[in-house]
C-alpha cells in the first residue's frame, strides 16, 4: 500500500483485538485504502502465517549440487530483501554461499535482454 499511517501504539495497546482491527481499518480508510474488514483480516492472516513460517525456517546444506545463481544487479524499489536488507546489499550470493557445499557461481548481469 506504500503509505505511512498515523497509528498510535499507545491507542493500539489500549484496545482489544476487534477494536484494534477497526482502528487500523479506519486509519487505512483515512489514507484512501478502501478495504473491507474481511479483506483486512485476510491480509493480516497471510502476514501472520508468513511471519511464523519464516521465523521457523532453517535452510539446510545443499549437498553434491553445484549452484549457478542468477540475480539482478539492482534491488527492487519496493524493498524486497532476501533474506534481509544487509545481506542483500553486502552478499552478492544472498546467503546461498552459506548453504552450498559444492561450487557456487554468482552471475549478476548488467542488463537482461529478452
N, C-alpha and C positions, 0 to 999 in steps of 0.2 A: 504494500500500500504506500510505502515510501514517505510517510508524513510523521512528524513528531506530534504526539498527542499530549495535551495538558492533563496528565493523570497524576493525582496526588497520592503518593504511597501512604500518607497518613490517613487519607479518606478510605483508601482500599482496605487498610488494616482494620478499620472500624466497622466494615461491612461483612455480612455473611456471604456465602458463595453465590446465591442468586442475586443479591444486591450488588456484588462486585461485577457480575456479568452485565447487569442492567446499567451500572455506572460506566463500564467500559464501552458498551454499545452506544450509550448517549454521547460519549466523547468521540467515538468513531463517526457518528452521525453529524456532530458539530463540525468535523473535519471534511464532511462531504462524502463519507463512505456509507452507502445505504445498504447495510446488511440486516437481515432478519436475525432474531435471537437464535433460531435454529441454525442458520449459516455460521454465525459466530461460534456457537457450541461445537459444530463440526470442525471448524478451523482449529479451535483450541484442543479438541480431542486428537487431531492429527499432530499438532505441535507437541502435545504431551507424549504421544506414542513415539514420535521421532526422537524426542529428548531422552526418553527411557531406553530406547533401543541403542542410541549412540553412547549413552553412559555405560552400558553393559557390554559393549563390543570391544573385544581384544583381538587384533589381527594376528593370525598365525604365520609362522615362517612358510615361505613358498619353496619347497624342495625340488631340486632337479629340473627346474624350468628356467631357461634364460628369458629375460624380460626385455622387450622393446617398448619403452614408454614414450608416447607422443603427447605433447601438451602445447597449448597456445602460448605465445610469447607474452601476451597481456592477460591480466586478471580481469574478470568481468566487473563492470561498474557497479553491479548490484551487491558486491561484497561476498561473492561465492568463494569461500576459502576452504581448501581441502588439506588437512583436516582442520587447520586453524590459520589465521592470518599470518603469524610469524613464520610458520613452516612453508606456507605458500610463497611468501616473498623471499625467504632465505634458502630454502632447499629446492633445487630445480627438479628433484625426483618426487616431491610432495610426500615423502615418507616411504616410498617404495624401496629405497636402498636399505632401510632398516629391517625389512622382512624378506628381501631377496637373498637366497643362499648361492645362487648362480650369478652369471653375468647380468648386468643391468645397463642397457644403453638408453640414454635420455636424449630425445630428439625434440628440439624447440625451433620449428621453422619460423622465419621472419614473417612470411605470408603464406597463405594456403590458397591455391588456385583450383577451382573446380571446373 
